[in-house]
Amino acid sequence: MSSSDKPGVLHVYDGIEEMDNHLPNWWLFLLWTTLVFGFGYWFYYHASGMGAGSLEVYKAEAQEAARKAASGKPTSDETLLALMQDPLVVDQGKTQFIQQCAACHGQKGEGLIGPNLTDRFWLHGGKPMDLHKTVSEGVVVKGMPAWERTLGAERVRSIVAYVLTLKDTNVPGKAPQGEPEQ
Ligand code: HEC
């Protein structure tokens, strides 16, 4: 290693001249912006919980698609099963169930005056459309009110979606009534 007489040159080694120039401003600008951006990104999406991650965005989109697919179509086994997969709809149904149905069917659907909705025995059928018919039209002579008139089609669908999630949860309560579902 040896010094050189040229201005700015610190070392010369095997003919290679080493200088100590300032880093260019454009380079420093890029360095600091990427650092600041990287920290901001990390904070927003990972540390703070404020930004929705791609998985949450995907789930929200899938739910939205399920809701759209179900809402335009006539009510069927398929649309009711699709609604059952939608936590938002099921949650609305649960709220309605607690308000309108729990007095006769219990807080968890375990049955009280009305039958246990958590076992696999059904008086009027356990298929999604069977439940929908029973809830919409009721079994008025047996004390089960008809709900479509009072609650409207949309709420009845969300309640049925919720009741479908109760199936086979087998909450201890009223003894089984009716026929076992195949
Ligand atoms: C006033 C009491 C009462 C209320 C309130 C009530 N039910 Fe019922 N429900 C009954 C009775 C009683 C039966 C049994 C009817 C029969 O014996 O055929 C029944 C039957 C049912 C069945 C059929 C069960 C089977 O085994 O096939 C479903 C499903 C049902 N109710 C859902 C609901 C839902 C959902 C709500 C709320 C929107 C609700 N019920 C509110 C009294 C009630």
Boltz pocket constraint, residues with backbone or C-beta under 6 A from the ligand:
constraints:
  - pocket:
      binder: B
      contacts: [[A, 96], [A, 97], [A, 100], [A, 101], [A, 102], [A, 103], [A, 104], [A, 105], [A, 113], [A, 114], [A, 115], [A, 116], [A, 117], [A, 121], [A, 122], [A, 123], [A, 124], [A, 125], [A, 131], [A, 134], [A, 135], [A, 139], [A, 142], [A, 143], [A, 144], [A, 145], [A, 147], [A, 159], [A, 160], [A, 163], [A, 177], [A, 178]]
      max_distance: 6.0
